[in-house]
């Protein structure tokens, strides 16, 4: 299952004059830690490294093995995390033990910020693949944001984008037909991949069918069936987790539809 990366402290065995922002409960990992300076963090966030000159801050980089829980739902919030590489799913667990997949996060997205307001994480974040994150301890983060306006602005932009992505799930869930719901999910995923500088047509699904089904409120078997329907319509080519969008405009038309592909075919046949 990998190790639990939820614990924190300030690690100060750094060269003179360097403040290392670091969290991890396992000492051997602490001594082998990699770090990112403030200029590198700003570049990761897509912001010019203005205000990062000779700052001295070093932020810990954590490797998070696939399947490892980065933050635990209900756990004490001591840090937020920026995804540098890999991907995560955010999960909330109901009282009956049912796990609801709320969303997925990739490079340059923020994890754990939901814990700032109440002091505890509202959701869990689990690595979908071997990943790496930058650790931003909450202690001192406000002061750093005030001192480096470029960092504050970059974080606000990222959080705004993530709020927009979270709102898009309402549009996905509004679709009655399962294949339309899956089409909307893929169109939104395509847009996000394009924003990350990746191909909007060649998608490698890091999440499995069960995670997608859970996220979309559908049965596992329904996801596979909907992908077959979209493939039969020559909108997609699907090979396990590799999805190639053959007709992006057609997929967008399907995503805007109020009927499923099967209903559209039946209507055309009856006309």
C-alpha positions, 0 to 999 in steps of 0.5 A: 500500500506504500507509506502514509505521507500525512504528517508534518514538521519543519526540517531544518538540517539545511545548509546555512541560510536555507529554510527547508519547508518539509513534511514527512514522518519517515526520517530516511525519506527526510534525509533523501528529500528533493527540493524545489526553490521558490523560482522553480515553484513559480515556474511550475505554477505558470508564473514568472519568478518575480520576487523569488530572487535570493529568497532562500526557501526550499520546498520539499518534493514528495514521491507518492507511490500509486495507491498511496493516500496523500491526505486523509479525509478528516485529518489535521490540515498542516500543508497543501500540495501542488502536483508536479507529476502524476495524477490523483483522485479526490474521494469522500467516504459516506457513513456507510463506507461508500467512496464517492470519487469527487474529481481528478487532479493533474500537474499544477493542481492544488490538493488539500486546500479544502483543509484551510478553513476548518483545519481538517481535510474534507476529502482524501487524495489518492495517487492514481499513479506514481506521482510527485508533489510540492509541499507547502506547509500552512504555517508561514504560507500566508506570510510568504504569499504576502511577501511574494505577490506572484505566488499569491496571484498564481495560487488564486488563479489555480484555485479559481480554475479548480472551482470552475472544474468542480462546477462542471461536474453539475453539467455532466451529471445533468445528462440523463443518458449515460453515453452523453454523460460519458461524452461530457466527461471526455470533452471536459477531460480533453479541454483540461489536457489541452490546457496542460499542453497535452494532446486533446485527442489522445487520452490516457485514462489514469483512472480505471472504469470503476473510478469513472463510474463512481465519479459519474454516478453510473454502474461500472458496466455502463461505462464500458457500454457507453464507450462501445456506443461512442466507438460504434458511432466512430467518435472514439477509438478505445484500447483499454485505458487509451482513448483516441478522440476521432471526431472531437466536433461530433463528440461535442455534439453528443455532449450537448445532446439531451438524448443518448446515441441509441435514442438518436439512432432510433429517431433517425430510423423512424423518420 
